[in-house]
Amino acid sequence: MKNQNREVMDDLIKRMRRIEGQARGIQRMIEEQQDCEAILIQLTAVREAINKVGMKAIGCHLGNRLGEELASGNDGREAIEEAVEYLMKFS
């Protein structure tokens, strides 16, 4: 995630720390044999949080690659194709 502004990086780090805390909370819920429905709700929240981080990472990659492509005089298609491949892998 090179060449990203500090605000984007701080946001991603904050999101990952929150996910880490949620994962520990789910582990604790399982250890305490809490209700499966409550655990599933928390698992869904973690999955959605990871999806948001992933989408932001793909956006960062696209922005970097597109900037490189355009600076090199290319039309950016390669960067867009890469981003689509990452989206397909991620989803």
C-alpha positions, 0 to 999 in steps of 0.5 A, spaced: 500 500 500 505 504 498 504 511 496 497 512 500 496 518 504 496 517 511 488 518 512 487 512 508 492 508 511 490 510 518 483 508 516 485 501 514 489 500 520 483 502 524 479 497 521 483 491 521 484 493 529 477 493 529 476 486 526 482 483 530 478 485 536 471 482 533 475 476 532 477 475 539 470 477 541 467 471 537 472 466 540 470 468 547 463 467 545 464 460 542 469 458 548 463 461 553 458 457 548 454 463 547 448 462 542 449 460 535 445 466 532 449 471 536 455 468 533 453 468 526 451 475 527 458 477 529 461 473 524 457 476 518 459 483 521 467 481 521 466 478 514 463 485 512 468 489 515 473 484 511 470 486 505 470 493 506 478 493 507 478 489 501 474 493 497 478 499 499 485 496 498 483 494 491 481 501 490 488 503 492 491 499 488 487 501 482 489 508 483 496 507 484 496 503 477 492 507 474 496 513 476 502 509 473 499 507 467 497 514 465 504 517 467 507 513 462 502 515 456 498 509 457 490 509 457 489 505 463 486 499 461 491 494 464 490 497 470 483 497 470 483 489 468 488 488 474 483 491 478 477 487 475 481 481 476 482 482 483 475 484 484 473 477 481 478 473 486 476 477 492 468 476 491 
